[in-house]
Amino acid sequence: MASSLKSLVNDDDRYQKSFQLFLERSSEHQCMQDFIHNKLPDILASVGDGKSHLNVIGVGSGAGEIDLEMLSELHKKHPGVMVDNEVVEPSHQQLYNYKVLVSQKPDLDYIKFNWNTMTASEFEEHWKAEKATKKVDFIHMIQMLYYVKDPEATVRFFQSLLGKNGKLLIILVSGKSGWGKLWRTYRAQLCQPDLSQCVTTGDIKSFLDSKGVRYQSYELPSQMDITECFTEGDEKGELLLDFLTEVLDFSNAASPELRAGVLEMLRHPDCSVESNGKVIFNNNLEAIVLDQLS
């Protein structure tokens, strides 16, 4: 990223605001819920190999809404089984929200929550320092590989923790989404070298293919209304632009040329469709499911 541009993740308050607006303007959670309720149950049917106790890790769990839906589906497939759930999330605010959510939900007695206020790489260091030998039955990494320095190494580490019939679920933006086109075009200007915000499932699948690692993939159709981005000075449009570019205060921090180029790209047919006066961005996600390393 150009030195004058700061990453949005450096300002957690603004990041959370822009993320909440993104969820309001997109069908992101809806498409994930469709996947969780319609496809995930079959994926989870074989985990655990008949054990009475399952180990789960959520990496980048956020406020827990999606986690609890997945744990509910796991419970339906394996009733009577106890779950040891490691929650890995660096944001204190998000972890607090997750704990509040758990306190409000009945019937979670089958889950033991272990709270880890740390990044994925800190958790990896912690796991290795503890010399933990337990194997994990289900690991999920939902929309978080943008925030690690080495997505390939992170995937390899967590896949190495899987036990027999274990599953690793990764959900990221699809390489065929508007994000993929935007990032391929403006990677040098927008992406911070010590993070890798510009990673898509296309990148992960290329790495897996090069190593001969087998996986299943599922396309999750999603869209996002970005019309407000094209009204100069619109507060919500500015927040959405920050989220789309991952740049703090993008409209003011970016050069006029970069801002114009990004706005033009966001309107491009490879990224969006225009309908009834609205600009609808292709927010397609993709799920990748990995088994235990053979």
C-alpha positions in Angstrom: 0.0 0.0 0.0 1.2 3.5 -0.8 2.8 5.0 2.3 0.3 7.8 2.6 -2.6 5.3 2.8 -3.4 3.7 6.1 -5.2 0.4 6.5 -8.8 0.5 7.7 -7.9 -2.2 10.3 -5.7 0.3 12.1 -8.9 2.1 13.3 -11.1 -0.6 14.9 -14.0 1.7 15.6 -14.3 2.8 12.0 -13.7 -0.7 10.8 -16.6 -2.0 12.9 -18.9 0.8 11.7 -18.0 0.1 8.0 -18.4 -3.6 8.5 -21.8 -3.2 10.1 -22.9 -1.0 7.2 -21.5 -3.6 4.7 -23.7 -6.3 6.4 -26.7 -4.0 6.1 -26.1 -3.3 2.4 -25.2 -6.8 1.4 -26.7 -10.3 1.4 -23.4 -11.6 3.0 -24.9 -13.2 6.1 -27.9 -14.5 4.2 -25.8 -16.4 1.7 -23.7 -17.8 4.5 -26.8 -18.9 6.4 -28.1 -20.6 3.2 -24.9 -22.5 3.0 -24.8 -23.4 6.7 -28.4 -24.7 6.7 -28.4 -26.4 3.3 -24.9 -27.7 2.6 -22.9 -27.7 5.9 -25.0 -30.4 7.7 -23.9 -33.0 5.1 -20.3 -31.9 5.4 -20.4 -32.2 9.2 -22.2 -35.6 9.2 -19.0 -37.6 9.2 -16.9 -35.5 11.7 -15.9 -37.1 15.0 -16.0 -40.7 13.9 -18.5 -41.6 16.6 -16.7 -39.8 19.5 -18.7 -38.4 22.4 -16.6 -35.2 22.5 -15.8 -32.9 19.6 -13.1 -30.3 19.4 -13.9 -27.1 17.4 -11.8 -24.0 16.6 -13.3 -20.8 15.2 -10.6 -18.6 13.8 -11.7 -15.0 13.5 -15.1 -15.6 15.0 -16.2 -12.0 15.3 -19.4 -11.5 17.3 -20.4 -15.2 17.1 -23.6 -15.1 15.1 -22.3 -17.4 12.4 -20.4 -19.6 14.8 -23.5 -20.4 16.8 -25.4 -21.3 13.7 -22.7 -23.7 12.7 -22.5 -25.2 16.2 -26.3 -25.6 16.1 -26.0 -27.6 12.9 -23.2 -29.7 14.3 -25.4 -30.4 17.4 -28.3 -31.5 15.2 -26.0 -34.0 13.4 -24.4 -35.2 16.6 -26.9 -34.8 19.4 -25.6 -35.8 22.9 -22.0 -34.9 21.9 -20.1 -32.4 24.0 -18.2 -29.7 22.2 -15.0 -28.0 23.2 -15.0 -24.7 21.3 -11.9 -22.6 21.0 -12.9 -19.0 20.0 -10.0 -17.1 18.4 -10.7 -13.4 17.9 -8.4 -10.4 18.3 -11.1 -7.7 18.8 -12.1 -7.2 22.5 -15.3 -5.6 21.4 -16.3 -8.5 19.1 -15.5 -11.1 21.8 -17.5 -9.2 24.3 -20.5 -9.2 21.9 -20.0 -12.9 21.4 -20.1 -13.5 25.1 -23.3 -11.4 25.4 -24.9 -13.4 22.6 -24.0 -16.7 24.4 -25.5 -15.5 27.7 -28.8 -14.8 25.9 -29.0 -18.1 24.1 -30.5 -21.1 26.0 -29.5 -24.7 25.3 -25.8 -24.2 24.9 -24.9 -26.5 27.8 -23.3 -28.9 25.4 -20.6 -26.3 24.5 -17.5 -25.4 26.6 -16.3 -22.0 25.3 -12.6 -21.1 25.6 -12.0 -17.5 24.8 -8.7 -16.5 23.1 -8.2 -12.7 22.5 -5.6 -13.2 19.9 -4.9 -13.3 16.1 -4.6 -16.5 14.2 -0.8 -16.3 14.3 -0.7 -15.7 18.0 -3.0 -18.7 18.5 -0.6 -20.8 16.4 2.3 -19.7 18.6 0.3 -20.4 21.7 -0.7 -23.9 20.5 2.9 -24.8 19.6 4.2 -23.4 23.0 1.6 -25.5 24.8 2.8 -28.5 22.7 -0.9 -29.3 22.3 -1.4 -32.8 20.8 -5.2 -33.0 20.7 -6.7 -33.3 17.2 -9.6 -31.1 16.0 -12.8 -32.2 14.4 -14.0 -29.0 12.9 -12.2 -25.7 12.2 -13.8 -22.8 10.5 -12.1 -19.7 9.1 -14.8 -17.3 7.9 -13.8 -14.2 6.0 -10.5 -13.9 8.0 -7.6 -14.9 5.7 -7.4 -11.2 4.6 -5.8 -10.4 7.9 -2.9 -12.8 8.1 0.6 -12.3 6.7 0.8 -15.7 5.0 -2.6 -17.3 4.1 -1.0 -20.4 2.7 1.0 -21.1 5.9 -2.1 -20.4 8.0 -4.2 -22.9 6.1 -1.4 -25.5 6.3 -1.1 -25.1 10.1 -4.8 -25.4 10.8 -5.2 -28.3 8.4 -2.4 -30.1 10.3 -4.6 -30.0 13.4 -7.4 -32.0 11.9 -8.1 -35.5 13.3 -9.7 -38.4 11.5 -12.7 -37.2 9.5 -12.0 -33.7 10.5 -13.0 -30.8 8.3 -11.5 -27.3 7.7 -14.0 -24.8 6.3 -12.7 -21.6 4.6 -15.0 -18.9 3.3 -13.6 -16.0 1.4 -14.7 -13.7 -1.5 -14.7 -15.6 -4.7 -12.0 -15.0 -7.3 -14.8 -14.4 -9.7 -16.4 -11.7 -7.6 -16.2 -7.9 -8.0 -13.6 -8.0 -5.2 -11.4 -10.2 -7.3 -11.5 -7.8 -10.2 -10.9 -4.7 -8.0 -8.0 -6.3 -6.3 -6.4 -7.7 -9.4 -6.4 -4.2 -10.8 -5.4 -2.2 -7.8 -3.5 -4.7 -5.7 -0.3 -2.5 -5.7 -2.1 0.6 -4.5 -4.6 -0.8 -2.0 -3.0 -3.9 -0.5 -0.6 -3.7 2.5 2.4 -5.9 2.0 2.6 -7.2 5.6 -1.1 -8.2 5.5 -2.8 -9.8 2.5 -6.2 -8.2 2.3 -6.4 -9.0 -1.4 -6.7 -12.8 -1.1 -9.6 -14.6 -2.8 -10.6 -18.2 -3.0 -8.9 -18.2 -6.4 -5.5 -17.7 -4.7 -6.2 -20.4 -2.1 -7.3 -22.9 -4.8 -4.2 -22.2 -6.8 -2.0 -22.9 -3.8 -3.9 -26.1 -3.0 -3.8 -27.3 -6.6 0.0 -26.7 -6.8 0.4 -28.9 -3.7 -2.0 -31.6 -5.0 -4.3 -31.0 -2.0 -7.9 -32.2 -2.6 -10.8 -30.0 -1.6 -14.5 -29.4 -2.2 -15.8 -25.9 -3.2 -19.2 -24.3 -3.1 -20.1 -20.9 -4.7 -22.2 -18.6 -2.4 -24.0 -16.0 -4.6 -24.2 -12.6 -2.8 -24.6 -9.0 -3.8 -24.1 -5.5 -2.2 -25.7 -2.2 -2.9 -22.9 0.3 -3.3 -25.0 3.2 -4.8 -24.1 5.6 -2.0 -20.4 5.3 -2.9 -21.1 7.5 -6.0 -22.5 10.5 -4.1 -19.6 12.6 -3.1 -19.4 13.4 0.6 -22.1 10.9 1.5 -21.2 9.6 4.9 -22.4 6.0 4.4 -20.9 6.0 0.9 -17.5 7.0 2.4 -17.7 4.2 5.0 -18.5 1.7 2.2 -15.6 2.9 0.1 -13.3 2.4 3.1 -14.6 -1.1 3.5 -14.3 -1.9 -0.3 -10.7 -0.6 -0.5 -9.6 -1.5 3.1 -8.2 2.0 3.3 -8.9 4.4 6.2 -10.7 7.6 4.9 -10.1 6.5 1.3 -11.8 9.4 -0.3 -9.5 12.0 1.3 -6.4 9.9 1.6 -6.2 8.6 -2.0 -5.0 10.7 -4.9 -7.8 12.0 -7.1 -6.6 9.7 -9.9 -6.8 6.6 -7.6 -10.2 7.6 -6.3 -11.6 8.1 -9.8 -10.1 4.9 -11.0 -11.5 2.8 -8.2 -15.0 4.4 -8.6 -14.9 3.7 -12.3 -13.8 0.1 -11.6 -16.6 -0.4 -9.1 -19.1 0.5 -11.8 -17.5 -1.7 -14.4 -19.6 -4.7 -15.6 -16.9 -7.1 -14.2 -17.7 -5.8 -10.7 -21.3 -4.6 -10.7 -24.6 -4.4 -12.5 -26.8 -1.2 -12.6 -30.5 -1.7 -12.1 -33.3 0.7 -11.3 -30.9 3.4 -10.5 -28.8 1.3 -8.1 -25.3 -0.1 -8.5 -25.2 -3.7 -7.3 -21.7 -5.1 -6.6 -20.9 -8.8 -7.1 -20.1 -9.9 -3.5 -20.0 -13.6 -4.3 -18.3 -15.8 -1.7 -16.9 -19.3 -2.0 -16.6 -22.0 0.6 -13.6 -24.4 0.5 -13.7 -27.6 2.6 -10.5 -29.5 3.4 -10.0 -32.9 5.0 -7.2 -34.2 7.2 -3.9 -34.2 5.5 -3.2 -37.7 4.2 
